[in-house]
Amino acid sequence: IARAVPARRALATPTTHHEHDDHVKRVATHVYAAARALARRADAKTSFARTQTRGYAADPNAPPKVPYPWNDPMNPSNWKEEHVVFAVLGGWAVVIAGAKSAFS
């Protein structure tokens, strides 16, 4: 035998002033809970994006690289490969500019 399920009045239209206040509070609670859930979800996505990932041919067992060379300037072995490339290219630029000014 099927029983009739009573209608939910959580967000029903209020009829009195007191019911109106309760209705506003319930709606505000639902909106706040939804906003909090969205914020939690967005925070989870950004915290995942902030974690370091090492793709392509990187050794998964290697120690993590520093995100910027100035975080560990005295240890180039912890730099990312592109930072080493920039440092080498900068060094060559200094050598070439120095040679140009010395011989001209």
ChimeraX attribute file (.defattr): number of C-alpha atoms within 10 A of each C-alpha:
attribute: neighborCount
match mode: 1-to-1
recipient: residues
	/A:1	3
	/A:2	4
	/A:3	5
	/A:4	6
	/A:5	6
	/A:6	6
	/A:7	7
	/A:8	7
	/A:9	9
	/A:10	11
	/A:11	12
	/A:12	11
	/A:13	10
	/A:14	14
	/A:15	9
	/A:16	9
	/A:17	9
	/A:18	10
	/A:19	13
	/A:20	14
	/A:21	12
	/A:22	15
	/A:23	19
	/A:24	14
	/A:25	12
	/A:26	14
	/A:27	14
	/A:28	12
	/A:29	12
	/A:30	14
	/A:31	12
	/A:32	12
	/A:33	12
	/A:34	12
	/A:35	12
	/A:36	12
	/A:37	12
	/A:38	12
	/A:39	12
	/A:40	12
	/A:41	12
	/A:42	12
	/A:43	12
	/A:44	12
	/A:45	11
	/A:46	11
	/A:47	10
	/A:48	11
	/A:49	10
	/A:50	9
	/A:51	8
	/A:52	11
	/A:53	11
	/A:54	12
	/A:55	8
	/A:56	7
	/A:57	6
	/A:58	9
	/A:59	10
	/A:60	11
	/A:61	6
	/A:62	8
	/A:63	8
	/A:64	14
	/A:65	16
	/A:66	18
	/A:67	13
	/A:68	12
	/A:69	17
	/A:70	11
	/A:71	11
	/A:72	14
	/A:73	12
	/A:74	10
	/A:75	11
	/A:76	16
	/A:77	12
	/A:78	19
	/A:79	20
	/A:80	15
	/A:81	11
	/A:82	9
	/A:83	16
	/A:84	15
	/A:85	11
	/A:86	11
	/A:87	13
	/A:88	12
	/A:89	12
	/A:90	12
	/A:91	12
	/A:92	12
	/A:93	12
	/A:94	12
	/A:95	12
	/A:96	12
	/A:97	11
	/A:98	11
	/A:99	11
	/A:100	10
	/A:101	9
	/A:102	8
	/A:103	6
	/A:104	5
